[in-house]
């Protein structure tokens, strides 16, 4: 990843690499590895927000001033930390519910001996 962003010109990348970079930058709303200055030459359009108030069909020129200020490394680390914490919380809730079900089952078995079977 460092080689992809480190002083590389976007236009020199293969189409597949451009699509991957665009996907990352658009979804994480970031630009470059550390910031937009990691790109050599013009910035990819994925470095800038795609929302526009104009009705023009002309592509918006992405500049260092309009580019996302956050680098993709920081955005990816933040995304990963949130995903790990979400997974941790889901596991804790799952373990709690499992313990609650086991406790309820043990209680039902313990209380079952109080009732006698009715003979018909």
C-alpha positions, 0 to 999 in steps of 0.5 A: 500500500505504501508503494501505491501511494508513495509519490505515484501518479494516479494515471500510471496505475493499472485500471484494477489498482485505480479501482481499488484506490478509488474504492478505498478513498471514496468509502473511507473519505480519505486521500493518499496514505498520509494526506493528499501530498502523497500523490504525484501529479493531479489528484484522483477524483476519489480524493474529493467529495462527489457531492456537488451543488452545481448541475454541471456534467463537467467533472469536478477538478480535485485540488489539494484545497478541496481534497479530503484532509485525512490520510487513508492510513488513519481512516483505515486504522479508525475503521478497523478499531471501530469494527473490532470494538463492535465485534467485542460488544456483540461477543459480550452480549452473546456470552451474556445471553448464553449464560442467561439461557444456561442459568434458566435451563438449570433452574427449570431442571432444579424446579422440575422435581417439585411437580409430580406426574399425574396418573390418569 
